[in-house]
């Protein structure tokens, strides 16, 4: 099926959280779920960026501030908080904005426009800014002078921006008027497809970058091209936690006769907008959702437009193809087309490329052929299931960030990263694996893994106390870091997952200041619940947040004995008896200062001790019956073993 949009497709930008930040937002209302019920989410995709040379009809570099350096007139401010739009020539500042985050635009030396919301929500009375007690949800617009484009009504607009925003959909808008600003029928989300909470190095989301955004606006000015205004609107609906929005080098340019672009393309193995990097062969369906968006950025109709999809194996041999008729695309319009492509059944194990191209009657005259194709990548595996595509997507286009026990000021223990998985055929799963950010992870940190029912995660009552499966503790060793950071571990008991939807969680723990970070694949936009964050300490008492619209490197495996370590990192440690009614004896062949930590089946630390020598004893009788994990370490090496308490 296909849908026609005369405005940019509105995507669900994922919710996120930073524990020290007070701007928390709830997850989308997903209604009442049944156990293991799959969750449908809208697609989200970044807009295309146009960059070919055009005749420039209007340009603004803010060299004269908001008075304007455009030869037409001054900018004006609108809205309850319009005065927060300012001229700026230095890094944004505020309670949550530190480091050099000034826009790196073409004419940055001349200054830029900025909506400085972090600064405006900060108390500057002390030696350093702090967030005000009740942050304000700001509404304000930067409005262009009146433009007469009647001589050249087929136009596009481009600008450079640098924005940082958190922790919800948080859209910033470019809006177009053809009646001098009385109404604003044209609306584009300028930060669509960008990660949440981009910031300084070390902040979740990674360093913020300067982006060029371009949009065809012909359709919105056609009724009255002699009375055009446009505005940059910081909306108040998404909350108060936007940090800033910087704008520079605004241009309106003429469109060529023929310029059609493929904005995005996607593959979704099971629908719902989820694009898995790896799917076990046993879980693959005989069809897969494919689709994308085609926009006419030219001044003439594009006729007989067709989107073509070709699935290629590792030898570049086509294994499936599909032609999706689009028809005629008028100037300024976009067609979103999707269909199901039939795959080999079973799909052979291997890595696949989905190549999207398009044809039309005018394609040979297209102004910029480089934007007429897109690629997606996925793998079919024998056992491994992953939302991330690290190791599948070519390295030259792979983008990653990281999240871990050092990402939050007040959450260093039991930070949980949850990935969403759909099971189509009942299968036994034995464990999972994570991919570490090896440059930031320290030896001695550790993690566990859990499997949850969707209703426990997304239902009316959040309950992560009773996982369907739980792993032992896995301590990070130097060998893990040296071997690329792919670390697996087994569940305490294998679990048969019946058809339905589940969450798999990696639960991260800092040890004596040693942090653990897991990679986050940001290459492909994902629905907000595809990867989620749970934090134990939360001043908003929400704890669970949608991810950054990306994919944690947290994976599920049906491989027997996945991640079983050949030997403990600290040799010569014995513990007995097991089972026990309470007393546990611990012996070490190597004398030294040792720490002892006891964890319950949920990975919660319930008891600690220490000894200097070769032996000590514990009494677990004050704890509930069950399986306990005991970790003995000398500060560098660790031995992890299990004891059953009756």
C-alpha positions as CSV (number, residue, x, y, z in Angstrom):
1,X,0.0,0.0,0.0
2,X,1.1,3.6,-0.3
3,X,0.3,6.9,1.3
4,X,0.6,10.4,-0.1
5,X,2.0,13.1,2.1
6,X,2.1,16.8,1.2
7,X,4.2,17.5,4.3
8,X,7.2,15.7,5.8
9,X,6.3,12.3,7.3
10,X,6.1,12.8,11.1
11,X,8.2,10.2,12.8
12,X,8.1,9.0,16.4
13,X,11.4,10.2,17.9
14,X,12.1,7.9,20.7
15,X,11.9,8.9,24.4
16,X,15.0,8.9,26.4
17,X,16.2,9.7,29.9
18,X,19.2,11.1,31.8
19,X,18.8,10.5,35.5
20,X,20.2,13.8,36.6
21,X,17.9,15.7,34.2
22,X,14.5,16.7,35.5
23,X,12.8,16.7,32.1
24,X,11.4,13.1,32.1
25,X,8.6,12.1,29.9
26,X,6.4,9.1,29.8
27,X,6.3,6.3,27.2
28,X,3.6,6.3,24.5
29,X,0.3,5.0,25.7
30,X,0.3,1.4,24.5
31,X,-3.0,0.4,25.9
32,X,-3.8,-2.9,27.7
33,X,-1.4,-5.6,26.6
34,X,-1.9,-9.3,26.9
35,X,1.1,-11.5,27.9
36,X,3.8,-11.6,25.2
37,X,1.7,-9.5,22.8
38,X,3.6,-8.0,19.9
39,X,3.6,-4.2,19.9
40,X,3.1,-2.2,16.7
41,X,5.0,1.1,16.4
42,X,5.1,3.6,13.6
43,X,8.1,3.8,11.3
44,X,10.6,6.6,11.9
45,X,13.1,7.7,9.3
46,X,15.4,10.7,8.8
47,X,14.6,13.3,6.1
48,X,16.6,13.5,2.9
49,X,19.1,16.3,2.6
50,X,19.5,18.1,-0.7
51,X,22.7,19.7,-1.7
52,X,23.0,20.4,-5.4
53,X,23.8,23.9,-6.6
54,X,20.7,26.0,-7.2
55,X,19.9,29.7,-7.9
56,X,19.8,31.3,-4.4
57,X,16.8,33.7,-4.0
58,X,17.2,34.5,-0.3
59,X,20.1,34.1,2.0
60,X,20.7,34.9,5.7
61,X,24.0,34.5,7.7
62,X,23.0,36.6,10.7
63,X,26.0,38.8,10.4
64,X,23.8,41.7,11.5
65,X,22.1,39.7,14.1
66,X,18.3,39.4,14.0
67,X,18.1,42.7,12.2
68,X,19.0,40.6,9.2
69,X,21.7,40.5,6.5
70,X,19.4,39.3,3.7
71,X,18.5,42.4,1.7
72,X,14.8,42.1,2.5
73,X,14.1,42.9,6.1
74,X,14.4,42.0,9.8
75,X,13.4,38.9,11.6
76,X,10.6,39.1,14.1
77,X,9.8,37.2,17.3
78,X,6.5,35.6,18.1
79,X,5.0,33.5,20.9
80,X,4.9,33.7,24.6
81,X,8.7,33.1,24.8
82,X,9.8,34.5,21.5
83,X,12.4,36.7,23.2
84,X,14.5,33.5,24.0
85,X,15.5,33.6,20.3
86,X,18.7,35.6,20.4
87,X,21.7,36.4,18.3
88,X,24.7,34.4,19.6
89,X,28.4,34.0,18.7
90,X,29.6,31.6,21.4
91,X,28.9,28.2,22.9
92,X,25.4,27.7,24.5
93,X,25.5,27.8,28.2
94,X,23.2,26.6,31.0
95,X,22.7,24.1,33.9
96,X,23.0,21.2,31.5
97,X,25.1,22.7,28.7
98,X,28.8,22.6,29.1
99,X,31.8,22.4,26.8
100,X,32.0,23.9,23.3
101,X,28.8,23.2,21.6
102,X,28.7,26.2,19.3
103,X,27.3,25.6,15.8
104,X,30.0,24.7,13.2
105,X,28.1,26.4,10.3
106,X,29.7,27.8,7.2
107,X,29.5,31.4,8.6
108,X,29.8,30.6,12.3
109,X,32.3,33.4,12.7
110,X,29.5,35.9,12.0
111,X,27.2,34.4,14.7
112,X,24.0,32.6,14.5
113,X,20.4,32.6,15.9
114,X,19.7,30.5,19.0
115,X,16.8,29.5,21.1
116,X,18.6,29.2,24.4
117,X,16.1,27.2,26.4
118,X,18.6,25.7,28.8
119,X,20.1,29.1,29.7
120,X,16.6,30.5,30.1
121,X,15.6,27.7,32.5
122,X,18.7,28.1,34.6
123,X,19.2,30.1,37.8
124,X,22.3,32.3,37.3
125,X,22.5,33.8,40.8
126,X,25.3,31.5,42.0
127,X,28.8,30.8,40.9
128,X,27.5,28.3,38.3
129,X,24.0,27.9,36.7
130,X,21.5,25.4,38.2
131,X,18.2,24.3,36.9
132,X,15.2,26.4,38.2
133,X,12.8,24.7,40.6
134,X,10.0,24.7,38.0
135,X,11.3,24.6,34.4
136,X,9.1,26.3,31.9
137,X,7.8,24.7,28.6
138,X,8.8,27.4,26.2
139,X,6.9,28.5,23.0
140,X,8.6,30.9,20.6
141,X,9.2,31.5,16.9
142,X,11.8,33.2,14.8
143,X,9.9,34.6,11.8
144,X,11.4,35.7,8.5
145,X,10.6,38.9,6.6
146,X,7.9,38.9,4.0
147,X,9.1,37.3,0.7
148,X,7.8,37.7,-2.8
149,X,8.5,34.4,-4.7
150,X,6.0,34.8,-7.4
151,X,8.6,35.0,-10.1
152,X,10.1,31.7,-9.0
153,X,7.5,29.6,-7.1
154,X,9.3,26.3,-7.4
155,X,11.6,26.6,-4.4
156,X,13.3,24.8,-1.6
157,X,14.8,26.0,1.7
158,X,18.0,24.9,3.4
159,X,19.6,25.8,6.7
160,X,22.3,24.6,9.0
161,X,21.4,23.7,12.6
162,X,22.9,22.4,15.8
163,X,20.4,21.2,18.4
164,X,20.3,19.2,21.6
165,X,17.1,17.9,23.0
166,X,15.7,15.4,25.5
167,X,13.8,13.4,26.6
168,X,10.8,12.8,24.4
169,X,9.7,13.3,20.8
170,X,10.8,16.9,21.2
171,X,10.2,18.2,17.6
172,X,11.5,21.5,16.4
173,X,9.5,22.9,13.5
174,X,10.1,24.8,10.3
175,X,6.8,26.2,9.2
176,X,5.7,27.9,5.9
177,X,3.0,30.6,5.4
178,X,1.5,31.9,2.1
179,X,-0.7,34.5,3.6
180,X,1.9,36.7,5.3
181,X,2.0,34.7,8.6
182,X,-1.8,34.5,9.3
183,X,-1.7,30.7,8.9
184,X,1.1,28.1,8.7
185,X,0.0,25.2,6.6
186,X,3.5,23.9,5.8
187,X,5.2,22.1,8.7
188,X,8.4,20.1,8.9
189,X,10.2,18.5,11.9
190,X,13.8,19.7,11.5
191,X,15.3,17.3,14.0
192,X,13.6,14.2,12.6
193,X,16.0,11.2,12.7
194,X,18.5,12.8,15.0
195,X,19.4,11.0,18.3
196,X,18.1,12.3,21.5
197,X,20.3,14.0,24.0
198,X,23.2,14.6,21.8
199,X,25.7,16.6,23.7
200,X,29.3,17.0,24.7
201,X,31.7,14.0,24.5
202,X,30.8,11.6,27.3
203,X,27.1,12.5,27.4
204,X,24.7,9.7,26.2
205,X,23.9,10.2,22.6
206,X,27.5,11.4,21.7
207,X,28.8,14.7,20.5
208,X,26.2,16.9,18.8
209,X,27.0,17.8,15.2
210,X,26.0,20.5,12.8
211,X,23.5,19.3,10.2
212,X,22.2,20.8,7.0
213,X,18.4,20.4,6.5
214,X,16.7,20.9,3.2
215,X,12.9,20.9,2.3
216,X,10.9,21.5,-0.9
217,X,8.2,24.1,-0.1
218,X,6.6,24.6,-3.5
219,X,3.3,22.9,-2.4
220,X,2.9,25.3,0.5
221,X,3.4,28.6,-1.4
222,X,1.7,27.7,-4.7
223,X,-1.6,29.4,-3.7
224,X,0.0,32.8,-3.1
225,X,3.8,32.8,-3.7
226,X,4.0,36.6,-3.4
227,X,3.1,36.6,0.3
228,X,5.5,34.1,1.9
229,X,7.0,33.9,5.3
230,X,8.7,31.0,7.1
231,X,9.5,30.5,10.8
232,X,11.5,28.3,13.1
233,X,9.2,27.4,16.0
234,X,10.4,25.9,19.3
235,X,7.2,24.2,20.5
236,X,6.1,23.9,24.1
237,X,4.1,20.7,23.8
238,X,7.1,18.3,24.2
239,X,8.3,19.7,27.5
240,X,11.0,21.9,29.0
241,X,14.1,19.9,28.5
242,X,15.4,21.1,25.2
243,X,18.9,22.4,25.6
244,X,19.2,24.7,22.6
245,X,18.5,25.1,18.9
246,X,21.0,27.0,16.8
247,X,20.2,28.2,13.2
248,X,22.6,29.7,10.6
249,X,23.1,30.1,6.8
250,X,19.4,30.0,5.7
251,X,18.9,29.8,1.9
252,X,15.9,29.7,-0.4
253,X,16.8,28.4,-3.8
254,X,15.1,27.6,-7.1
255,X,14.3,24.0,-7.9
256,X,15.3,22.3,-11.2
257,X,12.7,20.8,-13.5
258,X,13.5,17.2,-12.6
259,X,14.8,16.2,-9.2
260,X,13.2,13.2,-7.6
261,X,14.8,11.8,-4.4
262,X,14.5,8.6,-2.3
263,X,14.2,10.0,1.2
264,X,14.6,6.7,3.0
265,X,14.0,3.0,2.6
266,X,13.5,0.3,5.2
267,X,13.2,-3.5,5.7
268,X,11.1,-4.8,8.6
269,X,11.2,-8.6,9.1
270,X,7.9,-8.7,11.1
271,X,6.3,-5.3,10.6
272,X,5.8,-2.8,13.3
273,X,8.8,-0.7,12.2
274,X,11.4,-3.0,13.8
275,X,14.5,-3.6,11.7
276,X,16.5,-6.4,13.2
277,X,20.2,-6.7,12.3
278,X,20.2,-10.5,12.8
279,X,17.3,-12.9,12.8
280,X,17.7,-16.7,13.4
281,X,16.7,-18.7,10.4
282,X,14.0,-20.5,12.5
283,X,12.3,-17.2,13.1
284,X,12.3,-15.7,9.6
285,X,9.0,-15.4,7.8
286,X,8.6,-16.1,4.1
287,X,7.7,-12.5,3.5
288,X,9.2,-9.2,4.7
289,X,7.9,-5.6,4.8
290,X,9.9,-3.2,2.5
291,X,9.2,0.3,1.7
292,X,10.4,3.9,1.5
293,X,9.6,7.5,0.6
294,X,10.0,9.2,-2.7
295,X,9.8,13.0,-2.9
296,X,9.6,15.3,-6.0
297,X,12.0,18.1,-5.3
298,X,11.6,19.5,-8.8
299,X,9.3,21.8,-10.6
300,X,7.5,19.3,-12.9
301,X,5.5,16.2,-12.5
302,X,7.4,12.9,-12.3
303,X,5.3,10.2,-14.1
304,X,5.3,6.4,-14.0
305,X,7.4,6.4,-10.9
306,X,8.3,2.9,-9.6
307,X,10.2,1.8,-6.5
308,X,12.3,-1.3,-7.1
309,X,13.6,-3.6,-4.3
310,X,16.3,-6.2,-4.8
311,X,17.5,-8.6,-2.0
312,X,21.1,-9.7,-2.7
313,X,23.1,-12.4,-0.9
314,X,26.8,-12.2,0.0
315,X,27.8,-13.2,-3.5
316,X,25.7,-10.3,-4.9
317,X,23.2,-12.8,-6.3
318,X,19.6,-11.6,-6.3
319,X,17.3,-13.9,-4.2
320,X,14.2,-11.8,-4.3
321,X,12.8,-8.7,-6.0
322,X,9.7,-6.5,-6.1
323,X,8.5,-3.5,-8.1
324,X,6.2,-1.1,-6.2
325,X,4.2,1.2,-8.5
326,X,4.0,4.8,-7.3
327,X,2.5,6.6,-10.3
328,X,2.7,10.4,-10.7
329,X,4.4,12.5,-8.1
330,X,3.6,16.2,-8.3
331,X,6.2,18.9,-7.3
332,X,6.6,19.1,-3.5
333,X,4.7,15.8,-2.9
334,X,6.1,12.6,-1.3
335,X,4.8,9.1,-1.7
336,X,5.4,6.6,1.1
337,X,5.1,3.1,-0.4
338,X,5.3,-0.2,1.3
339,X,4.6,-3.8,0.4
340,X,5.7,-7.4,1.3
341,X,8.5,-9.0,-0.7
342,X,8.5,-12.8,-0.9
343,X,11.7,-14.4,0.3
344,X,13.2,-17.9,-0.1
345,X,11.8,-20.3,2.4
346,X,13.8,-21.2,4.3
347,X,16.1,-18.1,3.9
348,X,19.7,-19.4,3.8
349,X,22.0,-18.3,6.6
350,X,24.1,-15.3,5.5
351,X,24.2,-11.5,5.2
352,X,21.9,-9.7,2.8
353,X,21.7,-6.3,1.2
354,X,18.3,-4.7,0.3
355,X,19.0,-2.4,-2.7
356,X,16.2,0.2,-3.3
357,X,16.2,2.0,-6.7
358,X,13.5,4.0,-8.6
359,X,12.6,4.6,-12.2
360,X,10.3,7.2,-13.9
361,X,9.7,8.7,-17.3
362,X,12.0,11.6,-16.4
363,X,14.7,9.6,-14.5
364,X,17.3,10.1,-17.2
365,X,17.0,13.9,-16.8
366,X,17.2,13.8,-13.0
367,X,19.3,16.6,-11.5
368,X,21.0,14.5,-8.8
369,X,21.1,10.8,-9.5
370,X,23.1,10.2,-6.3
371,X,19.9,10.3,-4.2
372,X,18.0,7.9,-6.3
373,X,18.9,4.7,-4.3
374,X,19.1,3.4,-0.7
375,X,20.5,0.3,1.0
376,X,19.6,-1.7,4.0
377,X,21.4,-4.7,5.5
378,X,20.4,-7.7,7.6
379,X,21.7,-11.2,8.4
380,X,20.0,-14.6,8.8
381,X,21.8,-16.6,11.4
382,X,21.9,-20.1,12.8
383,X,21.2,-19.0,16.4
384,X,21.8,-15.2,17.1
385,X,19.0,-12.7,17.3
386,X,19.9,-9.0,17.5
387,X,18.3,-5.6,17.1
388,X,21.7,-4.1,16.4
389,X,23.5,-4.7,13.1
390,X,27.1,-4.2,14.3
391,X,29.2,-6.5,12.2
392,X,26.4,-6.7,9.5
393,X,26.2,-3.1,8.3
394,X,29.4,-2.0,6.4
395,X,31.8,-0.2,8.7
396,X,31.8,2.9,6.6
397,X,28.2,3.6,7.3
398,X,27.9,2.1,10.8
399,X,27.4,4.7,13.6
400,X,27.4,3.8,17.3
401,X,27.3,5.5,20.7
402,X,27.4,3.9,24.1
403,X,25.5,3.7,27.4
404,X,26.6,2.3,30.7
405,X,27.1,2.6,34.4
406,X,29.0,5.9,33.9
407,X,26.3,7.5,31.8
408,X,24.3,8.9,34.8
409,X,25.3,10.9,37.8
410,X,23.3,8.8,40.2
411,X,22.8,5.4,38.6
412,X,25.9,3.2,38.6
413,X,24.4,-0.1,39.7
414,X,21.8,-2.2,37.9
415,X,21.3,0.0,34.9
416,X,19.2,-2.1,32.5
417,X,19.1,-1.9,28.7
418,X,16.1,-3.8,27.2
419,X,15.7,-4.9,23.6
420,X,12.4,-6.0,22.1
421,X,12.2,-9.4,20.3
422,X,9.4,-11.1,18.5
423,X,9.2,-14.9,18.4
424,X,7.3,-16.5,15.5
425,X,8.2,-20.2,16.1
426,X,8.6,-21.7,19.5
427,X,12.3,-22.2,20.3
428,X,14.7,-22.9,23.2
429,X,17.0,-20.0,24.0
430,X,20.1,-20.6,26.2
431,X,21.5,-17.1,26.8
432,X,22.6,-14.0,25.1
433,X,25.5,-11.7,24.5
434,X,26.4,-8.0,24.5
435,X,29.0,-5.9,22.7
436,X,31.1,-3.7,24.9
437,X,32.5,-0.3,24.2
438,X,36.0,-1.6,24.9
439,X,37.6,1.8,25.2
440,X,35.3,2.8,28.1
441,X,34.7,-0.5,29.9
442,X,36.9,-1.6,32.8
443,X,37.9,-5.0,33.9
444,X,36.0,-6.1,37.0
445,X,32.7,-4.5,36.0
446,X,29.9,-7.1,35.5
447,X,26.5,-7.7,34.1
448,X,23.6,-10.2,34.1
449,X,20.8,-10.8,31.6
450,X,17.1,-11.3,32.0
451,X,14.1,-12.2,29.8
452,X,10.7,-10.4,30.5
453,X,7.2,-10.7,29.3
454,X,6.0,-7.6,27.4
455,X,3.1,-7.1,29.8
456,X,5.5,-6.8,32.8
457,X,7.5,-4.1,31.0
458,X,4.7,-2.2,29.1
459,X,1.6,-3.1,31.1
460,X,-0.2,-0.8,33.5
461,X,2.1,-1.9,36.3
462,X,5.9,-2.0,35.7
463,X,7.2,-5.2,37.2
464,X,10.8,-6.4,36.6
465,X,11.0,-8.5,39.7
466,X,10.0,-11.8,38.1
467,X,11.9,-12.4,34.9
468,X,11.1,-15.4,32.8
469,X,14.8,-16.3,32.7
470,X,17.8,-15.0,34.5
471,X,21.6,-15.5,33.9
472,X,24.4,-15.8,36.3
473,X,26.8,-12.9,36.9
474,X,29.4,-12.3,34.2
475,X,32.6,-10.4,35.2
476,X,34.4,-8.5,32.5
477,X,38.0,-9.7,32.0
478,X,40.9,-8.2,30.1
479,X,40.5,-11.1,27.6
480,X,37.0,-9.8,26.9
481,X,38.3,-6.4,26.0
482,X,41.2,-7.8,24.0
483,X,38.9,-10.0,22.0
484,X,36.7,-7.2,20.7
485,X,34.2,-6.9,23.5
486,X,31.6,-9.5,22.4
487,X,30.7,-11.2,25.7
488,X,28.1,-14.0,26.1
489,X,26.6,-15.8,29.0
490,X,24.1,-18.5,29.6
491,X,20.8,-18.3,31.4
492,X,20.6,-20.3,34.7
493,X,18.1,-22.5,33.0
494,X,17.3,-22.5,29.2
495,X,13.9,-21.1,28.3
496,X,11.4,-22.1,25.7
497,X,10.0,-18.9,24.2
498,X,6.6,-19.5,22.6
499,X,5.3,-17.2,19.8
500,X,4.9,-13.7,21.0
501,X,6.9,-10.7,22.1
502,X,9.6,-10.4,24.8
503,X,12.2,-8.1,26.2
504,X,15.8,-9.2,26.8
505,X,17.7,-7.0,29.3
506,X,21.4,-6.5,30.0
507,X,21.8,-5.4,33.7
508,X,25.0,-3.5,34.2
509,X,26.9,-3.0,37.4
510,X,29.9,-0.7,38.3
511,X,32.5,-2.4,40.5
512,X,34.8,-0.2,42.7
513,X,34.6,2.6,40.1
514,X,35.0,0.3,37.2
515,X,32.4,1.0,34.5
516,X,30.7,-1.1,31.9
517,X,29.4,0.4,28.6
518,X,27.4,-1.3,25.9
519,X,27.4,-0.1,22.3
520,X,24.3,1.5,20.9
521,X,23.8,1.1,17.1
522,X,22.5,4.4,15.8
523,X,22.7,3.6,12.1
524,X,19.0,2.8,11.6
525,X,16.1,4.6,13.2
526,X,13.9,2.3,15.4
527,X,10.6,2.6,17.2
528,X,10.8,4.0,20.7
529,X,10.3,0.7,22.5
530,X,12.8,-1.3,20.4
531,X,15.5,-0.5,22.9
532,X,14.5,0.8,26.3
533,X,16.3,2.0,29.5
534,X,15.5,1.2,33.1
535,X,17.2,3.1,35.9
536,X,16.8,2.2,39.6
537,X,17.2,5.8,41.0
538,X,14.8,8.3,39.4
539,X,13.5,11.5,41.0
540,X,10.4,11.2,38.8
541,X,9.7,7.6,40.0
542,X,9.2,6.5,36.4
543,X,12.3,4.3,36.0
544,X,11.5,3.0,32.5
545,X,12.1,5.1,29.4
546,X,12.0,4.6,25.7
547,X,15.4,4.4,24.1
548,X,17.0,6.8,21.7
549,X,15.3,5.3,18.6
550,X,18.3,3.1,18.2
551,X,19.5,-0.4,19.0
552,X,21.4,-1.6,22.1
553,X,23.9,-4.3,21.3
554,X,22.0,-6.7,23.6
555,X,21.3,-10.1,21.9
556,X,19.5,-13.4,22.3
557,X,21.0,-16.8,21.5
558,X,19.7,-20.3,20.9
559,X,23.3,-21.7,21.0
560,X,23.8,-24.3,23.7
561,X,26.3,-23.2,26.4
562,X,26.6,-19.7,25.0
563,X,29.1,-17.6,26.8
564,X,30.3,-20.3,29.2
565,X,33.8,-19.3,30.5
566,X,36.4,-22.1,30.3
567,X,37.8,-21.2,33.8
568,X,37.2,-18.6,36.4
569,X,39.4,-15.5,36.3
570,X,40.5,-16.2,39.9
571,X,41.7,-19.8,40.1
572,X,41.7,-22.0,43.2
573,X,38.5,-20.8,44.9
574,X,36.0,-23.4,46.2
575,X,32.7,-22.9,48.0
576,X,30.6,-25.5,49.9
577,X,28.2,-27.0,50.7
578,X,25.5,-26.7,48.1
579,X,22.7,-26.9,48.8
580,X,23.0,-25.3,52.2
581,X,20.7,-24.3,55.0
582,X,22.8,-21.2,55.5
583,X,26.5,-21.8,56.3
584,X,28.9,-21.5,53.3
585,X,32.6,-22.1,53.5
586,X,34.9,-20.3,51.1
587,X,38.5,-21.5,50.4
588,X,41.2,-19.9,48.3
589,X,44.5,-21.5,47.3
590,X,46.0,-18.0,47.0
591,X,46.3,-15.9,50.2
592,X,45.4,-12.3,50.0
593,X,42.9,-9.5,50.7
594,X,39.6,-10.8,49.3
595,X,36.1,-9.3,48.9
596,X,32.9,-11.5,48.9
597,X,29.6,-10.4,47.3
598,X,26.4,-12.4,47.3
599,X,23.7,-11.7,44.7
600,X,20.2,-13.1,44.6
601,X,18.6,-14.6,41.4
602,X,17.6,-11.1,40.2
603,X,21.2,-9.8,40.4
604,X,20.6,-7.8,43.5
605,X,23.5,-7.5,46.0
606,X,22.2,-8.9,49.3
607,X,25.3,-9.5,51.4
608,X,29.0,-8.6,51.5
609,X,32.1,-9.7,53.4
610,X,35.9,-9.6,53.2
611,X,38.8,-11.6,54.5
612,X,42.6,-11.6,54.4
613,X,44.0,-15.0,54.0
614,X,42.8,-18.2,52.4
615,X,39.4,-18.9,54.1
616,X,36.2,-17.4,55.4
617,X,32.6,-18.4,56.2
618,X,29.2,-16.9,55.4
619,X,25.7,-17.4,56.8
620,X,23.0,-17.0,54.2
621,X,20.2,-18.1,56.5
622,X,18.6,-14.7,56.6
623,X,17.8,-14.8,52.9
624,X,15.0,-16.5,51.0
625,X,15.5,-19.9,49.6
626,X,16.8,-20.0,46.1
627,X,19.9,-19.8,43.9
628,X,22.6,-17.3,45.0
629,X,25.6,-16.1,43.1
630,X,28.8,-15.6,45.2
631,X,31.6,-13.5,43.8
632,X,35.1,-13.6,45.3
633,X,37.7,-11.1,44.1
634,X,41.1,-9.8,44.9
635,X,40.4,-6.4,43.1
636,X,41.8,-7.6,39.8
637,X,40.5,-11.2,39.3
638,X,37.2,-12.8,40.3
639,X,35.6,-16.2,40.8
640,X,31.9,-16.4,40.4
641,X,30.0,-19.5,41.6
642,X,26.5,-20.5,42.5
643,X,25.1,-21.9,45.8
644,X,21.6,-23.2,46.4
645,X,20.0,-22.1,49.7
646,X,17.3,-24.4,51.1
